């Protein structure tokens, strides 16, 4: 069993209060795949230019990552540059060069068309629709988006939401999409648009999940030194979706576990620039942090705390 991700691969230049990194591997497909591969094999669908560095491709070479869906085109690879504020809660984009990504048209080869579990990263909703149209029997489709598409291609996005099972967005995007300022109301409003499950990313505060019958919130893993939050959301998606697909069943129990693993994987990304922290993580550390989160959220009222009994 395997899952697929359709998204971007690029080279990021990032400045944070901790320092600066120049043209490091980035893009939604990279962060997602490097997180999800700890749980399940992943096939990547993306495009890079002929200048894509061998070192960047090497970071993606792993027995559990299938790179055959990465198209190499003449031209330059997608590039992004940004600078973060002192508290790293906001960032300013200094430069975006779409390059070959501007003409990206995902074409799934025969094996990929048979995949049932697919992550549609925050690419153009028109491209997301084209991917869905190529899938023979989609079962579990997770979709991400961003404010640019919510405003610029709302009609197309709403059509996509009728065809996906899970929507993953952050708080600002949830407000823009639904018009609701309270997150629990925004999440419930998302369920009326088509998805069965809404997952709201809350940055340093973790994430929460809303379905028809379940509301579950999970804190972020406490990190002593945050270096670079770039890609944390896509890493969360990789941990969440990889774990959920690995467990094969969508139940309240598996959804809770998936949110925990999403938060755990995101915690590794923020500890270094780009994918460096994520690329070196090992299974024992993942399990240790998962145990840490579960211990943080475990609670019961003993006799001394049942004040109103």
C-alpha positions as CSV (number, residue, x, y, z in Angstrom):
1,X,0.0,0.0,0.0
2,X,1.2,3.5,-0.7
3,X,-0.1,7.1,-1.0
4,X,0.6,9.9,-3.4
5,X,1.3,13.6,-3.1
6,X,0.7,16.2,-5.8
7,X,2.4,19.4,-5.0
8,X,5.5,21.6,-5.4
9,X,9.2,21.0,-5.2
10,X,11.4,24.1,-5.0
11,X,14.4,25.9,-3.6
12,X,13.8,28.2,-0.6
13,X,15.8,31.1,0.7
14,X,14.7,31.7,4.3
15,X,15.7,34.3,6.9
16,X,14.6,33.9,10.5
17,X,15.8,35.3,13.8
18,X,18.0,32.2,14.0
19,X,19.9,32.8,10.8
20,X,19.6,32.4,7.0
21,X,19.5,29.5,4.6
22,X,20.0,29.9,0.8
23,X,18.3,27.7,-1.8
24,X,17.5,24.8,0.4
25,X,15.1,22.0,-0.7
26,X,11.5,23.0,-0.1
27,X,8.0,22.7,-1.5
28,X,4.9,21.0,-0.2
29,X,5.7,17.7,-1.8
30,X,9.1,17.5,-0.1
31,X,7.9,18.3,3.4
32,X,4.9,16.0,3.1
33,X,6.8,13.0,1.6
34,X,9.7,13.2,4.1
35,X,7.2,13.1,6.9
36,X,4.8,10.5,5.5
37,X,7.4,8.0,4.5
38,X,8.0,7.1,8.1
39,X,4.5,5.5,8.1
40,X,3.9,4.4,4.5
41,X,5.6,4.5,1.0
42,X,4.9,7.7,-0.9
43,X,4.9,8.6,-4.6
44,X,5.6,12.2,-5.5
45,X,4.1,14.1,-8.4
46,X,5.8,17.4,-9.0
47,X,7.9,19.3,-11.5
48,X,11.5,20.7,-11.3
49,X,13.7,22.5,-13.6
50,X,16.9,21.2,-15.3
51,X,18.8,23.2,-12.6
52,X,17.4,21.2,-9.7
53,X,20.5,20.3,-7.7
54,X,21.6,16.7,-7.3
55,X,21.9,17.3,-3.6
56,X,18.3,18.3,-3.3
57,X,17.2,15.2,-5.2
58,X,19.4,13.1,-3.1
59,X,17.6,14.3,0.0
60,X,14.5,12.7,-1.5
61,X,16.1,9.4,-2.4
62,X,14.8,6.7,-0.1
63,X,13.4,3.2,-0.5
64,X,10.0,4.4,0.6
65,X,9.9,7.4,-1.8
66,X,9.0,6.9,-5.4
67,X,10.3,9.8,-7.5
68,X,9.2,8.5,-10.9
69,X,6.3,11.0,-10.9
70,X,8.7,14.0,-10.7
71,X,8.9,15.7,-14.2
72,X,12.2,17.4,-15.1
73,X,11.7,20.2,-17.6
74,X,14.0,22.6,-19.3
75,X,14.2,25.8,-17.3
76,X,14.5,26.9,-13.7
77,X,13.1,25.3,-10.6
78,X,10.4,27.1,-8.5
79,X,12.1,29.5,-6.0
80,X,10.7,31.3,-3.0
81,X,12.3,33.7,-0.5
82,X,10.9,35.0,2.7
83,X,11.8,36.6,6.0
84,X,10.1,35.8,9.4
85,X,9.2,38.3,12.2
86,X,10.9,38.1,15.5
87,X,8.2,35.8,17.0
88,X,8.1,33.8,13.7
89,X,4.3,34.0,13.7
90,X,4.3,36.1,10.5
91,X,6.5,36.2,7.4
92,X,7.0,38.5,4.4
93,X,7.5,37.0,1.0
94,X,10.4,38.8,-0.7
95,X,10.5,36.8,-3.9
96,X,8.4,34.2,-5.7
97,X,9.7,32.7,-9.0
98,X,7.3,30.1,-10.4
99,X,9.5,29.2,-13.3
100,X,8.6,25.6,-14.6
101,X,6.0,25.3,-11.9
102,X,3.9,27.9,-13.7
103,X,3.2,25.4,-16.5
104,X,2.8,22.4,-14.2
105,X,0.1,20.0,-15.4
106,X,0.1,16.9,-13.3
107,X,-0.1,13.7,-15.4
108,X,-0.4,10.5,-13.5
109,X,1.1,7.4,-15.0
110,X,-0.9,4.2,-15.0
111,X,0.1,2.9,-11.6
112,X,-0.6,6.3,-9.9
113,X,-4.1,6.4,-11.4
114,X,-4.9,3.3,-9.3
115,X,-3.9,5.0,-6.0
116,X,-6.8,5.4,-3.6
117,X,-5.2,7.7,-1.1
118,X,-3.9,11.0,-2.3
119,X,-2.8,14.4,-0.8
120,X,-3.6,17.4,-3.0
121,X,-1.2,20.1,-1.7
122,X,-2.1,23.8,-2.0
123,X,-1.9,24.0,-5.8
124,X,-4.4,25.6,-8.1
125,X,-7.9,24.0,-7.6
126,X,-8.1,23.5,-11.4
127,X,-5.0,21.3,-11.1
128,X,-6.5,19.5,-8.1
129,X,-9.5,18.8,-10.2
130,X,-7.4,17.4,-13.0
131,X,-5.7,15.0,-10.6
132,X,-9.0,13.8,-9.2
133,X,-10.3,13.2,-12.7
134,X,-7.4,10.9,-13.4
135,X,-7.9,8.7,-10.3
136,X,-9.8,5.5,-10.9
137,X,-11.1,4.9,-7.4
138,X,-10.3,7.7,-5.0
139,X,-11.0,6.6,-1.4
140,X,-9.2,9.0,1.0
141,X,-8.3,12.4,-0.5
142,X,-6.8,15.1,1.7
143,X,-6.9,18.6,0.3
144,X,-5.0,21.7,1.3
145,X,-5.5,25.2,0.0
146,X,-4.5,28.9,0.8
147,X,-6.0,32.4,0.8
148,X,-4.8,33.0,-2.7
149,X,-7.1,30.3,-4.1
150,X,-9.9,31.0,-1.6
151,X,-10.2,34.5,-3.1
152,X,-9.0,34.0,-6.6
153,X,-10.7,30.7,-7.5
154,X,-13.4,30.2,-4.9
155,X,-15.9,28.6,-7.3
156,X,-13.3,26.0,-8.5
157,X,-12.3,25.4,-4.9
158,X,-15.8,24.8,-3.7
159,X,-16.3,22.2,-6.5
160,X,-13.2,20.4,-5.3
161,X,-14.4,20.4,-1.7
162,X,-17.4,18.4,-2.7
163,X,-15.1,15.6,-3.9
164,X,-12.6,15.3,-1.1
165,X,-12.9,13.6,2.3
166,X,-10.7,15.8,4.4
167,X,-9.8,19.5,4.2
168,X,-6.6,20.7,5.9
169,X,-6.2,24.5,6.4
170,X,-4.9,27.0,9.0
171,X,-7.0,29.3,11.1
172,X,-6.8,32.4,8.8
173,X,-7.8,30.3,5.8
174,X,-10.7,28.8,7.7
175,X,-12.0,32.3,8.5
176,X,-11.6,33.4,4.9
177,X,-13.3,30.3,3.6
178,X,-16.3,30.3,5.9
179,X,-16.7,33.8,7.2
180,X,-16.7,32.4,10.8
181,X,-14.3,34.0,13.3
182,X,-14.7,31.2,15.9
183,X,-12.7,28.1,14.9
184,X,-15.2,25.5,16.1
185,X,-17.9,27.3,14.0
186,X,-15.6,27.5,11.0
187,X,-14.8,23.8,11.2
188,X,-18.5,22.9,11.3
189,X,-19.2,25.2,8.4
190,X,-16.5,23.4,6.4
191,X,-18.3,20.2,6.9
192,X,-21.4,21.7,5.1
193,X,-19.2,22.3,2.0
194,X,-18.5,18.6,1.3
195,X,-15.6,17.3,3.4
196,X,-16.4,14.8,6.1
197,X,-13.5,16.0,8.2
198,X,-11.9,19.4,8.8
199,X,-8.4,19.7,10.3
200,X,-7.4,23.2,11.4
201,X,-3.7,23.9,11.8
202,X,-2.9,26.2,14.7
203,X,0.8,26.7,14.5
204,X,2.5,26.8,17.9
205,X,-0.8,25.8,19.5
206,X,-1.1,22.5,17.6
207,X,-4.2,21.5,15.6
208,X,-7.8,20.3,16.0
209,X,-10.0,18.0,14.0
210,X,-13.8,18.2,13.5
211,X,-16.0,15.6,12.0
212,X,-19.7,15.0,12.4
213,X,-19.2,13.0,15.6
214,X,-15.7,14.0,16.8
215,X,-14.0,17.1,18.1
216,X,-10.3,16.5,19.0
217,X,-7.6,19.0,19.8
218,X,-3.9,18.3,20.2
219,X,-1.2,20.6,21.5
220,X,2.1,21.2,19.7
221,X,5.2,19.4,21.0
222,X,7.1,21.9,23.2
223,X,10.3,22.9,21.4
224,X,13.1,24.6,23.1
225,X,14.6,26.2,20.0
226,X,12.5,27.0,16.9
227,X,14.8,27.7,13.9
228,X,12.5,27.8,10.9
229,X,8.7,27.2,10.8
230,X,8.7,26.9,6.9
231,X,6.9,23.7,5.8
232,X,5.5,22.8,9.2
233,X,2.0,22.7,7.9
234,X,2.9,20.3,5.0
235,X,4.9,18.2,7.5
236,X,1.9,18.0,9.7
237,X,-0.1,16.8,6.6
238,X,2.5,14.1,6.0
239,X,2.5,12.8,9.5
240,X,-1.3,13.0,9.7
241,X,-2.1,11.4,6.4
242,X,0.7,8.9,6.5
243,X,-0.4,7.6,9.8
244,X,-4.1,7.6,8.9
245,X,-3.4,5.7,5.6
246,X,-1.1,3.2,7.5
247,X,-3.9,2.4,9.9
248,X,-6.2,1.8,6.9
249,X,-9.4,2.6,8.8
250,X,-10.9,6.0,9.4
251,X,-12.4,5.9,13.0
252,X,-12.4,8.3,15.9
253,X,-9.4,6.4,17.4
254,X,-7.3,6.5,14.2
255,X,-8.2,10.2,13.5
256,X,-7.0,11.1,17.0
257,X,-3.7,9.2,16.5
258,X,-3.2,10.8,13.1
259,X,-3.5,14.3,14.5
260,X,-0.9,13.4,17.2
261,X,1.5,12.1,14.6
262,X,1.0,15.2,12.5
263,X,1.9,17.5,15.4
264,X,4.9,15.2,16.2
265,X,6.3,15.3,12.7
266,X,5.9,19.1,12.5
267,X,8.0,19.5,15.6
268,X,11.0,18.1,13.9
269,X,10.7,20.5,10.9
270,X,10.9,23.7,13.0
271,X,14.1,22.6,14.6
272,X,16.3,23.4,11.6
273,X,16.2,25.1,8.2
274,X,14.2,23.6,5.4
275,X,13.9,19.8,5.5
276,X,17.1,19.3,7.4
277,X,15.5,18.5,10.8
278,X,12.9,16.3,9.2
279,X,15.4,14.4,7.0
280,X,17.5,13.2,10.0
281,X,14.7,12.1,12.3
282,X,14.6,8.4,13.4
283,X,11.7,6.2,14.4
284,X,12.6,6.1,18.2
285,X,12.4,9.9,18.5
286,X,9.0,9.9,16.7
287,X,7.6,7.4,19.1
288,X,9.1,9.2,22.1
289,X,7.5,12.5,21.1
290,X,4.2,10.8,20.4
291,X,4.3,9.4,23.9
292,X,5.1,12.8,25.2
293,X,2.0,14.4,23.5
294,X,-0.2,11.6,24.7
295,X,1.0,12.1,28.3
296,X,0.4,15.8,28.0
297,X,-3.2,15.2,26.9
298,X,-4.1,12.3,29.3
299,X,-6.4,13.4,32.1
300,X,-8.9,12.0,34.5
301,X,-10.7,13.3,37.6
302,X,-9.7,11.5,40.7
303,X,-11.6,11.8,44.0
304,X,-9.7,14.9,45.0
305,X,-10.6,16.8,41.8
306,X,-14.2,15.9,41.6
307,X,-15.2,19.0,43.5
308,X,-18.8,19.0,42.4
309,X,-19.6,15.4,43.1
